Amino acid sequence: MKISRYLLYKRSSIILYITLMIIINGLIVVDIVELKKSTMIYLNSLTLLILLIYLLIEYIKIKRVYTILDEALQHQSYHKLLDYYSEDLLMKKFAELFTYFYHHMHGTYGKIVHDKNDFSDYLTSWIHSIKTPITASRLLIDNHTPSEYLIAQLESELDTIETYIEQALYYARLDSFSKDYLIGEVYLKDIIHASLKRYAKYFIEKKIKVSLNVNNKKVLSDKKWLLFIINQIISNAVKYTNLNDTIQIWVQEDERKTTLHIKDSGMGIREEDLPRIFNKGFTGSNGRVKEHSTGIGLYLAKKMVKKLGHDIKVSSRYGQFTVVKIVFYKFADYTDIVK
């Protein structure tokens, strides 16, 4: 920090001093004409000396702060500010406020960068995934004459494309979730029926039976987002269930919660894979066996369940079954969870 810049910073003090000296000297000249010239010089010199000492002390203090701030900006470390102002209560509060805003903005920036990279990675993966059914559709058209088989296969590939597009749309809406949901009473039976209807042809193709015991149970949720969540679960259940097996869907209820169970008698999940099934992009050993496994469906389901104030749990025995449970808390507990 240059002295000229410091003097400019302290210009108000200097102007005040000059103004006071003009007034004092004027009064002396008017009221005490016989005052010796040397006395006036001495008085002016003394006050000027006091001003210079004051400015020097202030300059040393401000220069030190300026240096600390300059180093903090260069090295992005602000702990010295708190150390320097440890005895000055007001300035310490300013330093704490400054440090807080720095860390807050730094964290926000880091999150923005992370989310951007996260979405970029997902988009890249999504583009590669959606190319597969598109390529398969073109091969079917090129290598087959028009037939019911061709139409059925094309419908299957189009369903896959639709699923990927739907996942991408909901993924993009995760950050704006608070603007796009409405909590209300939802009949689980209606949601389940809508999901089963969507995947009906796959149930028919694999001759999978459904055991449904939901009755007219109502839960607090958002109808659209809940349907997407259940679609992901039933889609996986159908995908991994063997021919002629059964998918069971039922509800248990107590004073605090309603729990929806969706159980398939398919290949199950290995014990070492269970803790990671909700991780984005994780497909596990089952995903390497089955086609069209992106590892994004359960990741989105988990995110949405959490935002809706529900809970989701999975238990499985490899080679025998998998049970997915969605826990809906009743109103009194629901408000606590949302908070």
WOBELKA-V106182 format. One record per residue. N is the residue number from 0. RES is the residue in one letter. SS is DSSP state (h for helix, s for strand, l for the rest). PSI is psi in degrees with one decimal (* if undefined). D_CENTER is the distance of its C-alpha to the mean C-alpha in Angstrom with 1 decimal. Layout:
# WOBELKA-V106182
n->[N/N]
res->[RES/RES]
ss->[SS/SS]
psi->[PSI/PSI]
d_center->[D_CENTER/D_CENTER]
This chain:
# WOBELKA-V106182
n->[0/1/2/3/4/5/6/7/8/9/10/11/12/13/14/15/16/17/18/19/20/21/22/23/24/25/26/27/28/29/30/31/32/33/34/35/36/37/38/39/40/41/42/43/44/45/46/47/48/49/50/51/52/53/54/55/56/57/58/59/60/61/62/63/64/65/66/67/68/69/70/71/72/73/74/75/76/77/78/79/80/81/82/83/84/85/86/87/88/89/90/91/92/93/94/95/96/97/98/99/100/101/102/103/104/105/106/107/108/109/110/111/112/113/114/115/116/117/118/119/120/121/122/123/124/125/126/127/128/129/130/131/132/133/134/135/136/137/138/139/140/141/142/143/144/145/146/147/148/149/150/151/152/153/154/155/156/157/158/159/160/161/162/163/164/165/166/167/168/169/170/171/172/173/174/175/176/177/178/179/180/181/182/183/184/185/186/187/188/189/190/191/192/193/194/195/196/197/198/199/200/201/202/203/204/205/206/207/208/209/210/211/212/213/214/215/216/217/218/219/220/221/222/223/224/225/226/227/228/229/230/231/232/233/234/235/236/237/238/239/240/241/242/243/244/245/246/247/248/249/250/251/252/253/254/255/256/257/258/259/260/261/262/263/264/265/266/267/268/269/270/271/272/273/274/275/276/277/278/279/280/281/282/283/284/285/286/287/288/289/290/291/292/293/294/295/296/297/298/299/300/301/302/303/304/305/306/307/308/309/310/311/312/313/314/315/316/317/318/319/320/321/322/323/324/325/326/327/328/329/330/331/332/333/334/335/336/337/338]
res->[M/K/I/S/R/Y/L/L/Y/K/R/S/S/I/I/L/Y/I/T/L/M/I/I/I/N/G/L/I/V/V/D/I/V/E/L/K/K/S/T/M/I/Y/L/N/S/L/T/L/L/I/L/L/I/Y/L/L/I/E/Y/I/K/I/K/R/V/Y/T/I/L/D/E/A/L/Q/H/Q/S/Y/H/K/L/L/D/Y/Y/S/E/D/L/L/M/K/K/F/A/E/L/F/T/Y/F/Y/H/H/M/H/G/T/Y/G/K/I/V/H/D/K/N/D/F/S/D/Y/L/T/S/W/I/H/S/I/K/T/P/I/T/A/S/R/L/L/I/D/N/H/T/P/S/E/Y/L/I/A/Q/L/E/S/E/L/D/T/I/E/T/Y/I/E/Q/A/L/Y/Y/A/R/L/D/S/F/S/K/D/Y/L/I/G/E/V/Y/L/K/D/I/I/H/A/S/L/K/R/Y/A/K/Y/F/I/E/K/K/I/K/V/S/L/N/V/N/N/K/K/V/L/S/D/K/K/W/L/L/F/I/I/N/Q/I/I/S/N/A/V/K/Y/T/N/L/N/D/T/I/Q/I/W/V/Q/E/D/E/R/K/T/T/L/H/I/K/D/S/G/M/G/I/R/E/E/D/L/P/R/I/F/N/K/G/F/T/G/S/N/G/R/V/K/E/H/S/T/G/I/G/L/Y/L/A/K/K/M/V/K/K/L/G/H/D/I/K/V/S/S/R/Y/G/Q/F/T/V/V/K/I/V/F/Y/K/F/A/D/Y/T/D/I/V/K]
ss->[l/l/h/h/h/h/h/h/h/l/h/h/h/h/h/h/h/h/h/h/h/h/h/h/h/h/h/h/h/h/h/l/l/l/l/l/h/h/h/h/h/h/h/h/h/h/h/h/h/h/h/h/h/h/h/h/h/h/h/h/h/h/h/h/h/h/h/h/h/h/h/h/h/h/h/l/l/l/h/h/h/h/h/h/l/l/l/l/h/h/h/h/h/h/h/h/h/h/h/h/h/h/h/h/h/h/h/h/h/h/h/h/h/h/h/h/h/h/h/h/h/h/h/h/h/h/h/h/h/h/h/h/h/h/h/h/h/h/h/h/h/h/h/l/l/l/l/h/h/h/h/h/h/h/h/h/h/h/h/h/h/h/h/h/h/h/h/h/h/h/h/h/h/h/h/h/h/h/h/l/l/l/l/s/s/s/s/h/h/h/h/h/h/h/h/h/h/h/l/h/h/h/h/h/h/h/l/l/s/s/s/s/s/l/l/l/l/s/s/s/s/l/h/h/h/h/h/h/h/h/h/h/h/h/h/h/h/h/h/h/l/l/l/l/l/s/s/s/s/s/s/s/s/l/l/l/s/s/s/s/s/s/s/s/l/l/l/l/l/l/h/h/h/h/l/l/l/l/l/l/l/l/l/h/h/h/h/h/h/l/l/l/l/l/l/l/h/h/h/h/h/h/h/h/h/h/h/h/l/l/s/s/s/s/s/s/s/l/l/l/s/s/s/s/s/s/s/s/s/l/h/h/h/h/h/h/h/h/l]
psi->[123.0/151.6/-38.3/-38.2/-36.6/-43.7/-37.1/-39.3/-34.2/19.7/-32.3/-40.0/-40.9/-43.0/-40.1/-43.3/-48.3/-41.6/-45.3/-42.1/-36.7/-43.8/-45.5/-46.9/-36.0/-44.3/-40.6/-44.5/-39.4/-46.0/-29.9/77.9/-33.9/2.7/137.3/145.0/-38.7/-35.4/-40.0/-40.8/-43.3/-43.8/-45.6/-41.0/-41.2/-46.9/-35.8/-39.7/-41.8/-42.5/-43.5/-41.1/-43.1/-46.5/-36.7/-46.1/-44.6/-37.4/-43.8/-43.5/-47.8/-36.5/-38.6/-44.8/-42.5/-42.1/-43.7/-43.6/-39.8/-43.2/-39.0/-41.6/-36.9/-40.8/-2.0/46.4/123.8/11.2/-27.2/-29.3/-45.8/-37.8/-43.1/-38.4/23.8/-26.0/-12.0/102.8/-44.3/-49.1/-29.7/-39.8/-40.5/-41.5/-41.1/-41.4/-44.4/-46.1/-39.9/-47.7/-35.5/-51.1/-37.4/-47.9/-37.3/-42.8/-40.4/-43.3/-42.9/-39.5/-41.3/-44.5/-43.5/-46.2/-38.7/-46.8/-37.6/-47.8/-37.0/-42.8/-42.5/-42.8/-41.9/-46.8/-40.9/-41.3/-43.4/-37.9/-42.3/-19.1/-28.5/-54.2/-29.8/-45.4/-42.0/-39.7/-42.2/-39.4/-39.2/-42.9/-39.7/-32.9/0.6/145.5/155.8/127.8/170.4/-36.0/-44.9/-44.5/-42.6/-41.9/-40.3/-38.9/-39.2/-43.8/-36.9/-37.3/-40.4/-44.3/-43.4/-39.7/-45.2/-41.2/-42.5/-42.4/-41.1/-41.0/-44.5/-34.0/-44.7/-26.1/-5.3/-43.0/-24.9/26.4/-40.5/-18.5/-4.2/36.2/156.3/111.3/129.6/-179.3/128.1/134.0/117.8/-35.0/-41.2/-41.9/-45.3/-45.5/-41.3/-39.4/-42.3/-37.0/-39.2/-38.4/19.5/-43.7/-28.0/-34.9/-41.2/-44.1/-42.2/1.6/44.1/131.8/157.0/126.2/108.9/123.5/78.2/-27.3/-140.8/43.5/133.5/144.3/163.4/115.1/-177.0/125.4/-47.1/-48.3/-36.3/-39.2/-41.5/-43.2/-48.9/-33.4/-41.7/-39.4/-46.8/-36.1/-45.2/-40.0/-44.3/-41.4/-41.2/-1.5/140.2/166.0/141.2/12.5/-175.5/141.8/125.5/135.1/121.7/168.8/139.3/145.8/142.4/-165.2/-30.1/-27.0/162.8/129.3/121.8/127.7/133.4/110.5/128.3/154.0/43.6/-144.9/-12.6/-179.1/135.5/147.4/-37.7/-17.8/-23.3/-46.0/-14.4/4.6/-21.2/1.6/142.0/128.9/-2.4/124.7/-21.4/-169.5/-32.9/-37.4/-25.4/-15.3/-43.1/148.3/166.2/39.0/114.6/-19.0/18.5/-24.9/-52.2/-30.6/-47.7/-40.5/-44.3/-45.4/-45.3/-39.9/-43.2/-43.1/-30.9/-7.0/14.5/-168.3/153.1/134.7/149.7/132.7/148.8/156.3/118.0/130.1/-1.6/-54.7/166.4/134.5/124.4/128.9/129.0/122.0/121.6/116.6/144.7/169.7/-48.3/-43.7/-30.3/-43.0/-35.5/-40.5/-42.7/-40.5/*]
d_center->[41.7/45.1/47.7/48.1/44.4/44.8/48.0/46.2/43.5/46.3/48.4/48.4/50.0/52.6/53.4/53.9/56.2/58.3/58.6/59.8/62.3/63.7/64.2/65.7/68.0/69.1/70.0/71.9/73.9/74.8/75.7/77.0/78.9/80.9/77.8/78.2/76.2/75.3/73.8/71.5/70.4/69.8/67.7/65.6/65.2/64.2/61.5/60.2/60.1/58.0/55.6/55.3/54.7/52.0/50.4/50.6/49.0/46.1/45.8/45.5/42.8/40.8/41.3/39.8/36.7/36.5/36.7/34.0/31.7/32.7/32.0/28.7/27.6/29.1/27.7/24.5/25.7/26.3/27.8/31.3/30.7/30.4/33.4/35.5/34.9/35.2/38.4/37.6/35.7/34.8/33.8/31.9/29.7/29.2/28.3/25.9/24.2/24.1/22.7/20.0/18.9/19.2/16.9/14.4/14.6/14.7/11.5/9.8/11.8/10.9/7.1/8.5/11.1/9.2/7.2/10.7/12.5/10.6/11.4/14.8/15.6/14.9/17.0/19.7/19.9/20.0/22.8/24.8/24.4/25.5/28.5/30.0/30.8/31.9/34.2/35.5/36.3/38.3/40.2/41.1/42.5/44.4/45.9/46.7/49.0/47.7/47.7/46.0/44.5/43.0/41.6/40.0/38.4/37.1/35.6/33.9/32.4/31.4/29.6/27.7/26.8/25.8/23.5/21.7/21.4/20.1/17.4/16.4/16.5/14.3/11.8/11.8/11.6/8.5/6.6/10.1/10.8/12.3/14.8/16.0/17.0/20.1/20.8/24.5/27.1/27.0/29.8/28.7/31.9/31.1/27.7/29.3/32.2/30.1/28.3/31.7/33.3/30.7/31.6/35.2/36.8/35.1/36.4/39.8/39.8/39.1/41.2/38.5/39.3/37.0/37.8/36.1/36.4/34.0/36.5/35.1/32.3/29.8/26.3/23.7/21.0/20.1/22.8/21.1/17.8/20.1/22.5/19.9/19.0/22.7/23.6/21.5/23.4/26.8/26.4/26.0/28.8/31.1/30.3/31.1/33.9/37.5/40.2/41.9/39.4/37.8/34.4/34.4/32.2/32.9/31.6/32.2/32.0/32.6/32.4/28.7/27.2/27.8/27.0/27.2/28.5/28.7/31.0/32.3/35.3/34.1/33.6/31.1/28.6/29.7/29.0/27.4/24.9/23.8/21.2/19.4/19.7/16.0/14.9/14.0/17.3/19.4/22.7/25.0/28.8/28.8/26.7/29.4/32.1/30.8/30.1/27.1/24.6/21.3/19.2/16.5/17.8/17.2/13.7/12.9/15.2/13.6/10.1/12.2/14.6/12.2/11.0/14.8/15.9/17.8/18.2/19.2/21.6/23.7/27.2/29.6/32.9/33.3/35.9/36.2/33.2/29.5/28.4/25.0/24.5/22.3/22.8/22.9/23.5/26.1/25.7/26.6/24.1/21.5/21.2/20.9/18.0/16.0/16.7]
